[in-house]
Amino acid sequence: MLLGPYARWSVMPRARRRAARSASTRGRARWAYTRINTAVALLEHLASLDLTLSEATQLEIERWLAADPSTRYEVRDFLVWTARRGHSDDLLVPHRGKAEPEGIDEDTHWDLLQQCLHDEDLPLDMRAAGSLLLLFGQHLTHIITLTTGHLDHQDSHRTIRLPQPLAALLTRLIDHQPRQGWSGNTPGTRLFPGSRPGTHCSASPLARALTGHGIPIRPCRATALIQLAEEMPPAVLAPPLGLHVITALQWRRRAATDWTAYLQARQRALADRRPPSGP
């Protein structure tokens, strides 16, 4: 039986190494379950055809993938493992391409940013998180880890190395944080504190709250990164946003593609409005 050794000697050791580097999360557990479950599904499919994995052909694998492509591409990990140990032929499973996130139009993006910066009816933490998302395209997993350590202290006044009015907004957020230390005398350091002292909130509830206030996460982040990529070269864009330079280069290419399409559309529109020449 191949499933037991695969789970014991391939999936679980990697899961333990990841857990040792940082606290285990539900996402990591899902990562392990998905790989094991897709391996089980493939073996069950082959058994229904009276085939073993060593008898499976590339055609059978491709037919199985095409029948339900949603998560079956994760079986690539299992088939790489079996091929290296001689339990199967070198069966190819391509990496599943990720669809580029759709952005929002610039007017909507600007309106949402103005709402986050100035709308007093929105909760303060929603305004702060939304502004960081819309301005800098930051992952919520990065936003929730921000602390007061990102502030400067000058002449007893806290200043934030961010443009106004975002700096004032984050300063207000800090001033409204509950005190969490001994007897409640020590202020917390997290900009987005969790339920326990010293911890930050989770990204998932924050994402649901932002979406509930009409701020879609992925489209807003995509638009922000495209706009930043238009203005800065990848080598300059990557470090402050915590991006790999290759990722920044991909956003630069995406921005160039979108800009080219915009210019072509404008040229067609102007051509349609141009009066015909000649008598």
N, C-alpha and C positions, 0 to 999 in steps of 0.2 A: 504494500500500500504506500503510495507516494505522498499522500496528503499529510500524514503524521510527521515524517522527516522534514518535509517542506516547512510546516508550521514550527517545528521544534528547532530546526537548525538554520532557518533563513528568516522567517518573519519575526519570531519572538526575540531573537538576539538583537535585531535592528530596533525593535520597539523598546527593548530595555535600554539600549544605548541612547536613544532619543529621550527617554524618561530620565536618564541619569544627567543629561545636559540641562534639562529644564523640567518643570513640573508637568506630569502627564496630563493630557487634556482629552476631552471627548473626541476631538478631531483625530488624534493619534490612534485611539482605540478603533475609530471608524476606518482608518487607514489599514489596520491589521485585519479587521473583520472583512473588509471588501476584498482584499487579496485572497484570503482563505475561501470566502464564499464563491468568488468567481472560479477558483480552481475546482471547488466541489461541483459547481454547475457544469463546467466543461467535462469533467470526468463522468458525471451522470449522463450527459448528452452522448458521449462516446459509447458508454455502456448500453444505452438504448439502441445504438446502431451495431451492437455486438463487436465493438472495436476497443482495443486498448490504446493507451496514449502512444506506445511505440509503433502502432499500426496507423496512427492518424496521419493524414496528408495535409499539405498546405491548403488544398481546396476545401477540406472538411472544416479546418479552422476558420477560413474566410467566410464560409457559409454560416457558421455558428455566430461569428461576429456580426454579420450583416442582419441576422434575424432580430437582434436586440442590442444595438450599439451603445446604449446609455452608459453601462458600467462594464461591459464585457472586455473592453480594451485593457482593463486592469489585469487581465490574465497574462499579459506580457511578462510580468515578473515571475510567475510560476513557470512559464514555458522557457524562459531564459535559464532558470535554475535546473529544470529537467534536462535541457539540451547539454548543459555543461557537465552533467553527471552521466550522460549517456543513456538517459531514460526515454529520450524521444529524439526525433530528427530536429534539425535547426529550423523550427517553425517560426515564421516571422509574424509579429504583431506590431503594426506601426503605432507610434505615439499618437494619441488622440489630440488633434489640434484644438487649441482654445479659441473660441470666437472672440473677436475684439469687442470690448464693451462699447455699447452705443452711448454717445454723449447727448447733451441737451443743447438747445440753441443758446447763443450768447445772451440774448435778452432775458431768457428764463434764468440762466445762470446768474446774471447780474441782479435780477430781482430777488432771487433767493439769498444772495450775499447781502444785499441791502437789508433784507428782512432780518437776517441773523445779526447784523451789526446794530440795527436801530429799533427793532420791534420789541417794545417793552412787554408785550403780551406773551411772548415766548419765554419759556423757562430759561434761566441764565445759563445753565449747563448745555442746553440744546443750542443756544446762540453761539456759545464758545466753540463747541465741537463742530457745529455746522460751518462756522467761519473758517476754522482750520482746514476742514475738508474742502471747502469751496475755493479757498485761496491757494492752498499748497498741495492739494491732491493727496493728502496723507492717509494711509490706512488707519482705520479706527484702532487697530491693535497698537499702533504707534501713538495715537492721540491719547489713549487712556493711560499711557505710562508717563505722561508729562508731570513734572513736579515743580515746586517753587524753586528748585535748584536751577531752573532755566531763567531765573530773574537776576538782575543786578541790584546791588544795594549801594545807593549813593546818597549821602547826606540824610540818612534815615528815611529816604523815600525809595520805594520799590519801583524800578523801571524795567520794562520788558523790551528786549531787543526785537521788536516787531513794529510794523507800521500802525499808526493810529487810523481808525479808532479801535482796532483789534487789541492793542496794548492796554487801553483803558478797560475794555471788556474783560480781558483775562485778569486784570488787577481786581476788578469788582468780583469776579468769580472766586478769587483767593480770599478776599475779605469776607465773603459769605460762607466759607468753609467752616464746618463745625470743629471745635477743639477736641482733640482725640487723646492727648497725653495724660499724664498723671493728674488725677482729679479734674481733668478737663482744662488744665491750665496751659497746655502746650498745643499750638495750632498744628493741624495736619499738614503734610507736605504734598499730598496728591492734589492735582487740579480736578481729577474726577475720582473721588474716593469711593472705595467699596464699602460693604457692610461691616467689615472688620477694620479696626484701626491699623493704619500703615499699608493697607492694600488699595489697589485701584479697582474700579468697577469693571465688569465684563463687557466685551465688545458687542456681543449679541443683543443684550437688552438696549444698549445705546443705539445700535443700528435700527432696532424695531421702533424706538422712540423717535429717532430722526425721520424714519420713513413715515411714521404716523403724523408727523408735522409737515409732511409734504416735501421732504428733502431726500430724494432717491440717492442711495450711496454710490453705486457703481457709475451711473451716468454723470453725477457731479464730479467724482474723482477723475473720470476720463476727460471731461471738458477742462478741468483745471490743469491737468498734466499736458494736454494738447496746447493750451494757451501758454504755459510756461516753456514748453519745448519750442514754441515759435520764437521766443524771445531770447533763449539762452542755449549755447552749444552743450552737447551732452556732458562734456568733461566738467562744465561749470554747474550744470543742473543736478548731476548725480549726488555729490557729497552732501549738500545741505538737506536734501530730501531723503537721504539714506537709500538711494537707488544704486544698483550696479550700473556701471557706465554702459554696458550693453543694453540694459533695460531703458536707460535714458536715450540711447541711440534709436531704439525701436519707437519710442514716443516721438522722437524728432522726425523719423520717417513717416509716422502716422500724421503728424502735423503738416508735413510737406504735402502729403497726399491729399489731405482735406483742403489745404490752401489752394492747391492746383485745381481741384474740382470746383472750388468756389470761384476762382478766376475764370475758368472755362464757362461756368454757368452765367457769370456776369457778362462775359463777352457775347454769349448767345442772346442774352436779354437785350443788350445794347444793339446788337445786329437786328433783332426783331423790331426795335423801335425806330431804327434809322430809316428815313424816308427814301424811297427809291430814287436813283439818280437818272439823269437823262431827261429828255423832253417829255 
